[in-house]
Amino acid sequence: DAEITQSPRHKITETGRQVTLACHQTWNHNNMFWYRQDLGHGLRLIHYSYGVQDTNKGEVSDGYSVSRSNTEDLPLTLESAASSQTSVYFCASSDGRGQTGELFFGEGSRLTVL
Amino acid sequence: GENVEQHPSTLSVQEGDSAVIKCTYSDSASNYFPWYKQELGKGPQLIIDIRSNVGEKKDQRIAVTLNKTAKHFSLHITETQPEDSAVYFCAATPYTGGFKTIFGAGTRLFVKA
């Protein structure tokens, strides 16, 4: 079955370190997204991609970057981790060719920045 | 840009009762309104959605209503069961393909047996 997987599922790091969260999907979806989930804020969009070599900033993109070198992967990088980036991160994908707007989410990566 | 407000933040009901979660949105261009359910330790999963050309949609025990004039939409769960306990998110977007889906803050639903 097609799926979307995130790794690591849990990570603890220190302020100032670079961190990369991996996202891999086998749906062959063109669109991929990164969200962060914080209590009281729901899910907020960090970055998104329409396809290979395409990346776009979402509403909370400061301090984050992504790259899309193939259809399956959209890694999220925190260049210099800050305590404010402690959160649960969700990757999602969607089939941009259809009329549905359904997002398929991974199981999340919990990041703690000390 | 779009802003979605969701109420209540927490809802506790007795098993068998109904639960209603309400959302408002700000962008009149939004035309797709999905609802996601998130169980503990998992990612959100779509449970029902509605487009702006429809006022109501039902799928077994869940239904969604949309009032485009007032920019309100609501999720109704009837005959609640303990397995309905989860966090529910409403969302809105003017695009297809999942682009720029803006989520509400979420409602934690507790169904007491």
HADDOCK unambig.tbl for C-alpha pairs under 7 A between the chains (distance, minus, plus):
assign (segid A and resid 40 and name CA) (segid B and resid 105 and name CA) 5.45 0.50 0.50
assign (segid A and resid 41 and name CA) (segid B and resid 105 and name CA) 4.74 0.50 0.50
assign (segid A and resid 42 and name CA) (segid B and resid 103 and name CA) 6.26 0.50 0.50
assign (segid A and resid 42 and name CA) (segid B and resid 104 and name CA) 5.76 0.50 0.50
assign (segid A and resid 42 and name CA) (segid B and resid 105 and name CA) 3.75 0.50 0.50
assign (segid A and resid 42 and name CA) (segid B and resid 106 and name CA) 5.60 0.50 0.50
assign (segid A and resid 43 and name CA) (segid B and resid 103 and name CA) 5.82 0.50 0.50
assign (segid A and resid 94 and name CA) (segid B and resid 97 and name CA) 6.04 0.50 0.50
assign (segid A and resid 94 and name CA) (segid B and resid 98 and name CA) 6.01 0.50 0.50
assign (segid A and resid 95 and name CA) (segid B and resid 97 and name CA) 5.90 0.50 0.50
assign (segid A and resid 96 and name CA) (segid B and resid 97 and name CA) 4.09 0.50 0.50
assign (segid A and resid 97 and name CA) (segid B and resid 97 and name CA) 6.91 0.50 0.50
assign (segid A and resid 98 and name CA) (segid B and resid 97 and name CA) 6.53 0.50 0.50
assign (segid A and resid 99 and name CA) (segid B and resid 96 and name CA) 5.59 0.50 0.50
assign (segid A and resid 99 and name CA) (segid B and resid 97 and name CA) 6.43 0.50 0.50
assign (segid A and resid 100 and name CA) (segid B and resid 96 and name CA) 6.05 0.50 0.50
assign (segid A and resid 100 and name CA) (segid B and resid 97 and name CA) 6.04 0.50 0.50
assign (segid A and resid 101 and name CA) (segid B and resid 96 and name CA) 4.94 0.50 0.50
assign (segid A and resid 101 and name CA) (segid B and resid 97 and name CA) 4.39 0.50 0.50
assign (segid A and resid 101 and name CA) (segid B and resid 98 and name CA) 4.11 0.50 0.50
assign (segid A and resid 102 and name CA) (segid B and resid 46 and name CA) 6.74 0.50 0.50
assign (segid A and resid 102 and name CA) (segid B and resid 98 and name CA) 5.92 0.50 0.50
assign (segid A and resid 103 and name CA) (segid B and resid 98 and name CA) 5.96 0.50 0.50
assign (segid A and resid 104 and name CA) (segid B and resid 45 and name CA) 6.93 0.50 0.50
assign (segid A and resid 105 and name CA) (segid B and resid 43 and name CA) 5.39 0.50 0.50
assign (segid A and resid 105 and name CA) (segid B and resid 44 and name CA) 6.17 0.50 0.50
assign (segid A and resid 105 and name CA) (segid B and resid 45 and name CA) 6.97 0.50 0.50
assign (segid A and resid 106 and name CA) (segid B and resid 43 and name CA) 5.57 0.50 0.50
assign (segid A and resid 107 and name CA) (segid B and resid 42 and name CA) 4.71 0.50 0.50
assign (segid A and resid 107 and name CA) (segid B and resid 43 and name CA) 4.44 0.50 0.50
assign (segid A and resid 108 and name CA) (segid B and resid 42 and name CA) 6.85 0.50 0.50
assign (segid A and resid 108 and name CA) (segid B and resid 43 and name CA) 6.14 0.50 0.50
